Amino acid sequence: MSTTETRTAPPSQTAFVAANMFSLAGGGLHVSYSTSGFDGTPHLTYQDPIRSLSFRGDEIRKVECDLGTVVSVTIVRTIDAGSTSFSLLVPRVNLPAPFSSVAISTDGVTTHHAFSIIPAFNQGQRDFYDVTALQGTASNVVF
């Protein structure tokens, strides 16, 4: 290289940060999920027309799969009639910079897990699904 040549810097690459806070609503549901909180554990709040619930840590079940991340909580427990869970499909979201947010859409699945104390009634389909479209924002928050 001659003394008069200059080197040019490679084009700048945008650094992305993963979203860690999701605020969503739709179909009478309001859901907020953070992958971590001030205590270092995940947090999820769930509100429907009947109940308002908060979950944290081990109360939240999380599975990574082709759908993204499926986050589930139990919203109703009964001894003799099954239970109801809510699962949030959390998409992968890259943000252009910390402290930014983007609009997202996803689904929430409310599942009634049927059960009877009478064994003969435990035949057939045991899980029944209600899918709710949710819209909101994904952001990155420093805890």
Backbone bond lengths (Angstrom), bond angles and torsions (degrees), N, CA, C in turn:
res aa  C-N    CA-C-N  psi(-1)  N-CA   C-N-CA  omega(-1)  CA-C   N-CA-C  phi
1 M - - - 1.431 - - 1.521 107.78 -
2 S 1.330 117.08 134.51 1.455 120.96 -179.45 1.521 109.33 -78.78
3 T 1.284 116.31 165.93 1.464 121.20 -177.64 1.517 112.40 -71.05
4 T 1.341 118.28 -15.96 1.464 120.16 -179.91 1.522 112.98 -92.66
5 E 1.335 117.84 -10.20 1.466 120.29 178.78 1.521 110.10 -78.43
6 T 1.297 114.38 145.53 1.472 119.12 174.76 1.519 108.78 -120.49
7 R 1.283 114.67 150.48 1.464 119.41 177.52 1.516 108.84 -94.74
8 T 1.309 114.15 139.81 1.459 118.04 176.57 1.518 108.72 -100.83
9 A 1.297 114.54 144.08 1.464 119.82 179.45 1.524 108.84 -73.16
10 P 1.326 116.86 148.29 1.463 118.55 176.90 1.522 109.46 -64.24
11 P 1.322 117.11 154.65 1.453 119.07 -179.59 1.527 109.79 -58.07
12 S 1.326 115.21 141.49 1.460 118.77 -178.09 1.524 109.90 -67.95
13 Q 1.290 114.91 142.50 1.450 120.83 178.63 1.523 107.96 -106.92
14 T 1.301 116.09 135.31 1.449 120.61 179.20 1.517 108.86 -75.00
15 A 1.303 115.84 128.13 1.460 120.65 176.43 1.521 108.00 -88.51
16 F 1.308 115.90 132.21 1.453 121.02 179.56 1.517 109.38 -104.93
17 V 1.309 114.94 153.65 1.455 121.64 174.15 1.525 106.80 -125.89
18 A 1.322 116.70 141.53 1.471 121.04 -178.44 1.530 110.18 -75.99
19 A 1.315 115.72 142.57 1.462 120.59 175.38 1.530 109.09 -67.91
20 N 1.335 115.76 142.78 1.460 119.93 177.51 1.530 112.70 -130.32
21 M 1.341 116.56 2.55 1.461 121.10 178.94 1.527 108.54 -136.32
22 F 1.325 116.40 129.60 1.458 122.68 -176.14 1.524 108.52 -128.72
23 S 1.328 117.28 123.83 1.463 123.09 177.64 1.521 107.33 -120.79
24 L 1.337 116.45 118.22 1.467 121.04 -170.05 1.516 111.48 -136.79
25 A 1.335 115.50 153.06 1.460 121.13 176.70 1.516 109.41 -152.29
26 G 1.335 114.62 155.99 1.459 121.25 176.41 1.513 110.22 161.42
27 G 1.317 117.18 146.94 1.453 122.09 175.94 1.514 114.68 56.81
28 G 1.319 117.06 32.66 1.463 120.70 -179.40 1.525 114.63 84.36
29 L 1.335 117.36 1.09 1.460 121.78 178.65 1.517 110.83 -104.29
30 H 1.320 115.48 146.22 1.469 123.22 170.77 1.520 106.09 -130.75
31 V 1.340 115.82 123.47 1.456 121.02 -176.51 1.517 109.04 -132.34
32 S 1.319 115.33 134.94 1.455 121.71 174.57 1.524 107.41 -128.10
33 Y 1.325 116.58 130.42 1.462 120.90 -179.53 1.512 109.56 -134.86
34 S 1.321 116.47 130.45 1.459 121.09 172.91 1.521 108.19 -123.82
35 T 1.325 116.09 137.61 1.456 121.00 -177.46 1.519 111.92 -69.29
36 S 1.333 116.14 -18.21 1.456 121.66 178.45 1.522 107.64 -157.70
37 G 1.304 116.42 164.51 1.463 120.76 178.19 1.515 109.27 -138.96
38 F 1.322 117.04 -168.39 1.457 121.02 179.49 1.524 111.79 -60.34
39 D 1.334 116.71 -27.50 1.466 121.29 179.57 1.528 112.64 -89.81
40 G 1.342 118.17 2.37 1.459 121.91 178.22 1.518 114.40 82.93
41 T 1.336 118.30 4.84 1.458 121.24 -179.27 1.527 109.89 -114.90
42 P 1.344 117.61 156.53 1.469 119.75 176.80 1.529 111.13 -68.57
43 H 1.335 115.23 154.51 1.464 122.06 179.57 1.522 108.64 -133.70
44 L 1.336 116.54 141.76 1.452 121.61 175.97 1.520 107.97 -141.07
45 T 1.329 115.84 131.13 1.458 120.28 171.40 1.516 107.68 -114.72
46 Y 1.324 114.95 140.42 1.455 122.23 -175.95 1.522 107.47 -131.11
47 Q 1.319 115.98 129.61 1.463 119.95 176.91 1.519 108.89 -136.90
48 D 1.339 115.20 128.07 1.459 121.39 172.55 1.531 106.44 -126.69
49 P 1.327 119.86 -178.54 1.468 119.93 -177.57 1.534 114.09 -62.27
50 I 1.329 118.03 -15.60 1.460 121.35 -176.57 1.520 113.68 -104.16
51 R 1.330 117.76 -35.00 1.459 120.19 -170.58 1.526 112.18 -141.82
52 S 1.304 114.32 157.27 1.459 122.55 173.32 1.524 106.75 -130.92
53 L 1.329 116.48 118.73 1.461 121.30 -172.99 1.519 110.70 -128.88
54 S 1.330 115.92 150.65 1.461 122.27 175.64 1.521 109.15 -126.18
55 F 1.323 115.81 139.03 1.456 122.17 -179.13 1.516 108.62 -131.87
56 R 1.341 116.10 152.14 1.455 119.78 174.41 1.509 110.57 -154.36
57 G 1.310 115.23 159.52 1.459 121.43 175.37 1.510 113.68 57.93
58 D 1.342 115.89 -128.13 1.463 122.47 -175.22 1.523 114.00 -69.45
59 E 1.319 118.39 -9.84 1.466 120.63 175.67 1.530 111.16 -72.43
60 I 1.334 116.13 -13.73 1.464 122.92 -178.53 1.526 108.28 -106.77
61 R 1.337 115.81 123.72 1.454 121.40 177.28 1.522 108.55 -99.09
62 K 1.325 116.80 137.74 1.464 120.88 -174.79 1.517 109.84 -133.78
63 V 1.354 116.17 132.36 1.462 122.03 178.28 1.530 108.31 -132.34
64 E 1.324 116.41 127.45 1.471 122.19 174.12 1.526 107.58 -87.63
65 C 1.334 117.08 132.55 1.467 120.34 179.42 1.528 108.86 -156.61
66 D 1.314 116.51 -172.82 1.461 121.36 -179.46 1.534 112.28 -62.18
67 L 1.311 117.56 -23.55 1.473 121.36 179.21 1.528 112.20 -75.14
68 G 1.310 117.02 -13.08 1.459 122.70 -171.35 1.514 106.15 118.31
69 T 1.321 116.58 -124.55 1.455 121.72 174.42 1.521 107.91 -119.08
70 V 1.311 116.89 132.01 1.458 121.53 175.16 1.522 106.88 -104.43
71 V 1.329 115.22 119.09 1.458 122.35 -178.70 1.526 107.16 -111.02
72 S 1.344 117.58 125.48 1.463 121.06 -175.64 1.522 112.00 -127.60
73 V 1.331 115.04 146.72 1.458 122.71 174.49 1.523 108.20 -138.81
74 T 1.317 116.77 155.30 1.461 121.62 176.12 1.519 107.86 -93.83
75 I 1.340 116.52 119.93 1.464 120.05 -176.25 1.526 113.12 -99.89
76 V 1.345 118.09 -20.44 1.462 121.98 176.16 1.519 108.29 -141.14
77 R 1.328 116.42 130.97 1.467 121.89 175.57 1.522 108.39 -121.83
78 T 1.322 115.99 134.75 1.456 120.24 172.68 1.521 107.99 -134.85
79 I 1.294 115.92 154.62 1.459 120.72 -178.60 1.520 111.30 -77.97
80 D 1.332 116.76 -38.37 1.459 119.22 -170.10 1.524 115.95 -121.58
81 A 1.342 118.36 4.99 1.465 118.40 -176.93 1.529 112.77 -132.96
82 G 1.315 118.34 16.79 1.453 120.37 178.81 1.511 112.21 94.27
83 S 1.309 115.99 -160.60 1.463 121.22 -178.25 1.525 108.47 -148.28
84 T 1.324 114.82 173.04 1.463 121.08 176.63 1.520 108.02 -130.57
85 S 1.320 115.67 132.13 1.466 120.20 177.22 1.522 109.31 -120.21
86 F 1.324 114.69 159.89 1.463 121.72 174.73 1.515 106.99 -124.20
87 S 1.329 116.21 130.60 1.460 121.94 178.58 1.524 109.44 -122.28
88 L 1.301 115.40 131.08 1.461 122.43 178.77 1.519 108.92 -106.31
89 L 1.325 117.18 127.61 1.460 121.47 174.00 1.525 107.01 -85.95
90 V 1.325 116.00 109.41 1.464 121.68 -177.14 1.523 108.37 -99.04
91 P 1.336 116.80 110.37 1.467 118.95 -179.10 1.528 111.10 -75.31
92 R 1.325 115.52 158.20 1.464 119.97 172.05 1.526 107.28 -73.35
93 V 1.316 117.17 130.34 1.462 121.69 -178.27 1.519 108.74 -135.31
94 N 1.325 116.53 121.89 1.459 122.15 174.02 1.520 108.54 -101.52
95 L 1.306 115.74 132.09 1.462 121.70 179.45 1.525 109.02 -107.82
96 P 1.327 117.33 144.55 1.461 119.91 -176.49 1.523 113.88 -68.43
97 A 1.296 119.10 -21.02 1.462 121.69 -179.85 1.515 108.71 -160.96
98 P 1.318 116.31 158.00 1.460 117.05 175.54 1.526 110.42 -62.17
99 F 1.298 115.49 155.02 1.463 123.49 177.48 1.521 113.65 69.15
100 S 1.324 117.79 14.23 1.458 119.85 174.63 1.517 108.27 -103.81
101 S 1.326 115.61 168.79 1.461 119.51 176.62 1.520 108.83 -142.57
102 V 1.324 114.69 157.55 1.456 120.84 177.65 1.517 108.50 -135.15
103 A 1.320 115.31 153.82 1.460 120.88 176.36 1.526 109.03 -75.90
104 I 1.321 116.23 139.62 1.461 121.04 177.17 1.527 109.82 -136.96
105 S 1.317 115.19 162.62 1.464 121.71 171.09 1.515 107.49 -136.29
106 T 1.317 115.86 143.40 1.452 121.69 -178.18 1.520 108.44 -157.28
107 D 1.304 117.38 -167.28 1.459 121.72 -179.83 1.517 110.93 -129.62
108 G 1.316 114.56 150.22 1.454 122.61 169.83 1.520 107.26 -116.33
109 V 1.319 117.02 142.20 1.464 121.22 -178.56 1.527 108.57 -122.10
110 T 1.325 115.47 117.52 1.459 120.92 173.87 1.525 106.72 -95.49
111 T 1.318 116.30 124.95 1.464 121.49 -176.22 1.516 110.19 -119.99
112 H 1.321 115.31 123.22 1.466 120.29 172.21 1.520 107.10 -92.91
113 H 1.332 115.84 121.12 1.462 122.52 179.63 1.533 106.58 -99.86
114 A 1.324 116.29 101.58 1.458 121.29 -175.35 1.524 111.29 -74.24
115 F 1.329 115.66 142.98 1.451 122.91 178.39 1.517 108.10 -155.64
116 S 1.298 116.16 146.21 1.461 120.84 175.96 1.516 109.14 -134.85
117 I 1.322 116.31 145.87 1.464 119.36 175.80 1.527 110.51 -74.61
118 I 1.327 116.34 -11.31 1.465 121.50 176.43 1.533 107.23 -95.12
119 P 1.340 117.70 109.98 1.473 120.87 -174.45 1.527 114.90 -52.80
120 A 1.311 118.35 -35.75 1.467 120.57 -178.35 1.529 112.26 -63.57
121 F 1.329 117.59 -23.17 1.465 121.46 -179.32 1.533 112.82 -86.93
122 N 1.325 117.16 1.00 1.463 120.70 -178.90 1.521 112.56 -95.25
123 Q 1.321 117.01 25.23 1.462 121.30 178.39 1.521 109.90 -93.63
124 G 1.322 115.83 159.27 1.466 120.84 174.87 1.516 112.73 79.89
125 Q 1.303 114.89 -162.96 1.464 121.74 -176.94 1.519 110.14 -61.63
126 R 1.321 116.43 133.49 1.461 121.80 -177.49 1.529 112.73 -109.03
127 D 1.320 118.29 -22.10 1.471 122.24 -177.82 1.522 109.70 -117.38
128 F 1.340 115.93 132.85 1.463 122.57 -178.73 1.516 108.49 -127.44
129 Y 1.347 116.75 130.89 1.453 122.81 -168.94 1.524 112.76 -111.61
130 D 1.324 115.07 142.76 1.460 122.59 171.61 1.527 106.60 -130.21
131 V 1.326 116.50 112.93 1.469 121.58 -176.39 1.528 109.14 -96.22
132 T 1.334 115.95 131.66 1.463 122.35 179.61 1.520 109.63 -120.57
133 A 1.337 117.02 126.24 1.460 121.49 175.10 1.525 108.63 -72.46
134 L 1.322 116.95 133.17 1.460 122.66 -178.77 1.520 109.67 -125.32
135 Q 1.332 116.32 141.35 1.457 122.44 175.69 1.525 107.97 -127.97
136 G 1.320 115.72 153.22 1.450 119.05 177.05 1.507 111.19 171.26
137 T 1.332 115.07 -143.01 1.461 120.16 -176.58 1.522 111.01 -130.99
138 A 1.312 114.10 152.42 1.463 122.80 170.73 1.520 105.89 -119.24
139 S 1.332 115.94 136.59 1.461 119.76 -178.99 1.510 109.90 -145.03
140 N 1.309 115.65 173.98 1.440 121.69 174.88 1.507 107.86 -117.32
141 V 1.314 116.20 122.23 1.459 122.66 -177.49 1.530 107.84 -120.22
142 V 1.306 116.97 137.39 1.467 121.25 176.68 1.522 107.89 -91.91
143 F 1.339 115.99 120.68 1.473 120.90 -179.81 1.501 110.47 -98.65
